[in-house]
């Protein structure tokens, strides 16, 4: 018997690949790889070229200044049209020229500037911010504040700067200075108020008390405005402190409170009229304060009167009095007293409160006009007391007389006799005459000098040697001493001096 079997599964057939086909495939692969390598190299080269490109491009991003920059820009834009460039010609023969700045304060062509910019000019030429140039004339000059007013002819109203209140400024406030430093017109610099009420040295008059700023101020800025961020003129740039003649970081501007007051008088009258009291003032000392029971930080000493007929003398004031208020306003320094009096109208009556020997009084003083063209008797610049040569005692005095006349302070004194008074120009005076001062003594250290006549000691009249020696014998350590003396200044002229110290 036979079994039927199923046929076996069929296996796939195998066909060998030919050599030409394999070659084509290999070439295609190599070509693709080469193209990839080339593309990569090109991309890498482009990237490297971009990284090595040193050219600059402008960003399309819009400018977004911070708030302070925006304020600076606005203030400069608003005030620049009110700032003038001033060119002065000081000599027709040598064609000497100078330059400064000014600020337009009246639409009719009135310009405020510094006196030192224009006072010596034979010709003044003003250039405005729009390029217009015209001649100017001087309306008035005040050398005491170094301010001046000039005027130009105008065909249409000019832009005018707003005057701000310098008294409201604080140290640290931002300010802009605008002017023509080194002839560079419409230059704007920024800084802060570094200090207020600054006195710049011995050349400053009693009417110059400055705002100090670190905004760059250079030659040519003189007369230009110092501006607050409110766009208001709060000062007139006037001085710089420098060792080089250029900007060293310290500039000074006359405050607008002074500038407005002076401008109003110059523009109206062509000059400034100031009240005059007729005293030679002296700063108060702690000894004088304590002796007269005056509150600390108040009072100015009447060192002397300018004449026997001065307004103060006619009202009864005397050397040694301490002025405490003017029309009810306290005064603490000589500069403050002078400014308060000067600000009052000539011919007006001022109520002057003063202390004499610890007692308060009020004098009504009719003020005269201050004359600044002559030597200023109210010059308050601090100077050392004049020192006369020390004299040895006369030969016939001897050591015994010296010991009897010695005050214990190191000053040798004798009673002023009529004969001595005639030789010393002291007719009618009484006191203890200092004929020598011991070197290194307390009297010497406190500037008591030979030829001084001591007329008062601690508000007590000194009639002669015995009065003064009795006074000095009573002194103890810690006691205050206030002496009024008559001293030679120029030739036979004698003026009062107030000397004060504390016993060691």
NORURKA-V995802 format. One record per residue. N is the residue number from 1. PHI is phi in whole degrees, -180 to 180 (999 if undefined). D_FIRST is the distance of its C-alpha to the first C-alpha in Angstrom with 1 decimal. Layout:
BEGIN
((N PHI D_FIRST) (N PHI D_FIRST))
END
This chain:
BEGIN
((1 999 0.0) (2 -116 3.6) (3 -96 6.8) (4 -85 9.9) (5 -111 12.8) (6 -78 16.6) (7 -71 18.9) (8 -71 21.5) (9 -64 25.2) (10 -86 27.7) (11 -83 30.6) (12 -64 34.2) (13 -89 35.7) (14 -107 38.8) (15 -120 41.9) (16 -66 44.8) (17 -76 48.4) (18 -86 51.0) (19 -64 54.4) (20 -62 56.7) (21 -67 55.2) (22 -61 55.7) (23 -66 59.3) (24 -64 60.2) (25 -62 58.9) (26 -64 61.0) (27 -63 64.1) (28 -62 63.8) (29 -63 63.6) (30 -63 66.6) (31 -63 68.6) (32 -62 68.0) (33 -65 69.0) (34 -65 72.2) (35 -63 73.1) (36 -63 72.7) (37 -63 74.9) (38 -65 77.5) (39 -61 77.7) (40 -61 78.1) (41 -65 80.9) (42 -64 82.7) (43 -61 82.5) (44 -64 83.8) (45 -67 86.6) (46 -63 87.7) (47 -63 87.8) (48 -67 89.8) (49 -64 92.2) (50 -67 92.8) (51 -70 93.6) (52 -97 96.1) (53 -78 97.9) (54 -97 101.6) (55 -74 102.7) (56 -100 104.0) (57 -128 102.9) (58 -93 104.7) (59 -70 103.0) (60 -89 102.6) (61 -72 103.3) (62 -69 106.5) (63 -69 109.5) (64 -131 109.7) (65 -65 113.0) (66 -73 113.7) (67 -62 116.4) (68 -65 119.1) (69 -60 118.6) (70 -64 118.7) (71 -67 122.1) (72 -55 123.5) (73 -63 122.5) (74 -66 124.1) (75 -62 127.3) (76 -61 127.7) (77 -64 127.1) (78 -76 129.6) (79 -92 132.4) (80 -52 132.2) (81 -64 134.1) (82 -96 137.0) (83 -104 137.3) (84 -112 139.8) (85 -95 140.2) (86 -114 143.8) (87 -112 145.3) (88 -118 148.9) (89 -119 151.4) (90 -94 153.9) (91 -149 156.1) (92 -75 157.1) (93 -79 158.4) (94 -100 155.4) (95 54 152.7) (96 -74 151.4) (97 -123 148.4) (98 -143 146.6) (99 -145 143.8) (100 -158 142.8) (101 -132 141.1) (102 -156 142.3) (103 -127 140.9) (104 -75 142.0) (105 -118 143.3) (106 -146 145.1) (107 -66 144.0) (108 -82 147.4) (109 109 146.7) (110 -81 147.9) (111 -125 145.9) (112 -94 146.0) (113 -151 145.9) (114 -89 147.4) (115 -63 151.1) (116 -70 150.4) (117 -77 148.4) (118 -119 151.2) (119 -68 154.5) (120 -103 155.5) (121 -80 154.1) (122 -86 156.3) (123 -147 153.5) (124 -126 150.3) (125 -122 147.4) (126 -115 144.6) (127 -116 141.1) (128 -90 138.9) (129 -66 135.1) (130 -87 134.9) (131 94 136.7) (132 -66 140.1) (133 -122 143.1) (134 -157 146.6) (135 -77 149.8) (136 -129 150.6) (137 -122 153.9) (138 -83 154.5) (139 -90 155.4) (140 -171 156.0) (141 -133 155.3) (142 -125 155.3) (143 -71 155.3) (144 -68 155.1) (145 -107 151.6) (146 64 150.7) (147 -121 149.9) (148 -148 151.1) (149 -122 150.7) (150 -121 150.6) (151 -140 150.3) (152 -117 148.9) (153 -77 149.7) (154 -130 146.8) (155 -100 146.1) (156 -150 143.6) (157 -59 142.8) (158 -93 140.9) (159 -66 138.0) (160 -122 139.4) (161 -79 137.9) (162 -86 137.9) (163 -92 139.9) (164 -97 138.2) (165 -101 139.6) (166 -67 139.4) (167 -68 140.5) (168 -90 137.1) (169 -71 135.2) (170 -121 133.4) (171 -60 132.8) (172 105 129.2) (173 -67 129.2) (174 -73 127.7) (175 -144 130.1) (176 -120 130.1) (177 -107 132.9) (178 -126 133.4) (179 176 135.8) (180 -125 136.3) (181 -62 135.9) (182 54 137.0) (183 81 137.4) (184 -85 133.7) (185 -66 134.2) (186 56 132.3) (187 -86 130.7) (188 -117 129.0) (189 -128 128.5) (190 -122 127.3) (191 -170 128.2) (192 -126 129.4) (193 -76 132.8) (194 -87 133.4) (195 -166 136.7) (196 -122 139.5) (197 55 143.3) (198 -87 143.2) (199 -100 146.5) (200 -93 146.0) (201 134 148.9) (202 -67 152.6) (203 -84 152.6) (204 -76 151.3) (205 -82 154.0) (206 -62 154.2) (207 -101 152.5) (208 -114 149.3) (209 -134 146.6) (210 -101 143.2) (211 -85 139.6) (212 -101 137.6) (213 -141 134.3) (214 -102 131.6) (215 -63 130.9) (216 -62 131.7) (217 -126 135.3) (218 -133 136.8) (219 -53 140.0) (220 108 140.0) (221 -76 138.5) (222 -54 142.0) (223 91 143.0) (224 -81 139.4) (225 -87 137.8) (226 -103 135.8) (227 -120 133.4) (228 -81 131.6) (229 -74 128.1) (230 -85 129.7) (231 79 131.1) (232 -110 134.6) (233 -76 137.2) (234 -115 138.0) (235 -170 139.8) (236 -115 141.5) (237 -62 140.2) (238 -131 143.3) (239 -138 142.8) (240 -135 140.3) (241 -100 140.5) (242 -154 139.6) (243 -100 140.3) (244 -118 139.2) (245 93 140.6) (246 -125 137.2) (247 -61 134.7) (248 -124 134.3) (249 96 132.6) (250 -132 135.8) (251 -126 137.5) (252 -133 140.1) (253 -127 140.8) (254 -70 143.8) (255 -65 142.6) (256 -63 142.7) (257 -60 145.2) (258 -75 147.7) (259 -61 146.8) (260 -65 147.2) (261 -60 150.6) (262 -71 151.9) (263 -58 150.5) (264 -59 152.2) (265 -76 155.6) (266 -66 155.2) (267 -68 153.9) (268 -90 156.8) (269 -113 159.8) (270 81 158.7) (271 -156 159.3) (272 -110 158.6) (273 -107 161.3) (274 -123 160.8) (275 -69 162.7) (276 -134 164.9) (277 -92 166.0) (278 91 168.1) (279 -129 166.9) (280 -104 165.4) (281 -85 162.4) (282 -144 160.9) (283 -63 157.6) (284 -75 158.1) (285 -119 157.4) (286 -58 156.3) (287 -64 159.8) (288 -67 161.4) (289 -60 158.8) (290 -67 159.6) (291 -62 163.3) (292 -106 163.5) (293 55 160.8) (294 -101 158.7) (295 -57 155.0) (296 -61 152.8) (297 79 151.5) (298 -138 154.4) (299 110 157.7) (300 -132 159.3) (301 -82 162.5) (302 -82 165.5) (303 -66 166.4) (304 -161 169.4) (305 -99 170.8) (306 -70 170.8) (307 -163 174.5) (308 -73 177.1) (309 -116 176.7) (310 -67 172.9) (311 -54 171.3) (312 -65 170.3) (313 -63 173.7) (314 -65 175.4) (315 -87 173.2) (316 100 174.1) (317 -70 171.2) (318 -135 172.0) (319 -60 170.4) (320 99 168.3) (321 -65 167.2) (322 -119 163.5) (323 -80 162.1) (324 -110 159.3) (325 -143 158.6) (326 -125 159.4) (327 51 159.6) (328 84 157.6) (329 -97 154.8) (330 -67 154.4) (331 -125 154.8) (332 -122 153.4) (333 -135 153.9) (334 -63 156.6) (335 -63 154.2) (336 -64 153.3) (337 -62 157.0) (338 -62 157.9) (339 -65 155.1) (340 -65 156.0) (341 -66 159.7) (342 -63 158.8) (343 -76 156.6) (344 -84 159.6) (345 -64 161.8) (346 -63 165.0) (347 93 167.9) (348 -77 165.9) (349 -104 166.8) (350 -106 164.3) (351 -86 164.4) (352 -107 164.1) (353 -90 163.5) (354 -143 164.6) (355 -117 165.3) (356 -129 168.6) (357 53 169.2) (358 84 166.4) (359 -107 167.9) (360 -89 166.1) (361 -142 168.1) (362 -129 167.4) (363 -116 169.1) (364 -97 169.1) (365 -115 168.9) (366 -87 169.5) (367 -78 167.3) (368 -101 168.5) (369 -91 166.4) (370 -73 164.7) (371 -110 165.7) (372 -92 162.9) (373 -81 164.7) (374 -104 166.9) (375 -59 166.1) (376 -84 164.0) (377 -71 165.7) (378 -102 162.6) (379 -61 160.4) (380 -109 158.2) (381 -63 156.3) (382 -68 156.1) (383 -132 158.5) (384 -66 160.0) (385 -63 163.4) (386 -64 166.2) (387 -121 167.6) (388 -82 171.2) (389 -61 172.1) (390 -71 172.9) (391 -113 176.6) (392 -75 178.2) (393 -61 181.0) (394 -58 184.5) (395 -58 186.2) (396 -82 188.8) (397 -71 186.2) (398 75 185.1) (399 -64 182.4) (400 -64 184.4) (401 -66 184.3) (402 -61 180.6) (403 -66 179.8) (404 -73 181.9) (405 -93 180.3) (406 -69 176.7) (407 -91 174.6) (408 89 171.9) (409 -95 169.5) (410 95 170.8) (411 -109 173.1) (412 -97 176.8) (413 -127 178.8) (414 -147 182.4) (415 -67 184.2) (416 -74 184.6) (417 -91 188.3) (418 -55 190.1) (419 -65 190.7) (420 -65 187.0) (421 -62 186.0) (422 -65 188.0) (423 -71 186.6) (424 -103 183.0) (425 69 183.2) (426 -121 182.9) (427 -55 186.2) (428 87 186.0) (429 -91 183.0) (430 -134 182.8) (431 160 180.4) (432 -101 179.5) (433 -87 179.5) (434 -86 176.9) (435 -99 178.6) (436 -164 175.8) (437 -130 172.2) (438 -76 170.9) (439 -57 167.8) (440 80 164.6) (441 -78 166.3) (442 -62 164.9) (443 -63 167.3) (444 -64 166.1) (445 -63 162.4) (446 -107 163.0) (447 68 165.0) (448 -77 168.5) (449 -127 170.7) (450 -59 174.3) (451 83 176.6) (452 -69 174.6) (453 -113 176.8) (454 -84 175.2) (455 -112 176.4) (456 -144 173.9) (457 -141 171.8) (458 51 169.3) (459 68 171.2) (460 -105 174.6) (461 -67 177.3) (462 -110 178.4) (463 -89 182.1) (464 -177 182.4) (465 -59 181.6) (466 -62 182.2) (467 -59 179.9) (468 -71 177.0) (469 -65 177.5) (470 -63 177.7) (471 -61 174.4) (472 -70 172.6) (473 -67 173.9) (474 -84 172.2) (475 -73 168.8) (476 -127 165.9) (477 -57 162.4) (478 91 160.2) (479 -73 163.1) (480 -84 162.8) (481 -126 165.4) (482 -126 166.1) (483 -112 169.1) (484 -107 170.6) (485 -127 172.4) (486 -104 174.3) (487 -131 173.1) (488 -69 174.3) (489 -115 171.8) (490 -135 173.6) (491 63 177.2) (492 -80 179.3) (493 -64 176.9) (494 -120 175.5) (495 -127 172.6) (496 -78 171.2) (497 -133 168.2) (498 -113 166.3) (499 -115 165.1) (500 -139 162.9) (501 -162 161.3) (502 -118 160.6) (503 -66 162.4) (504 -73 160.1))
END
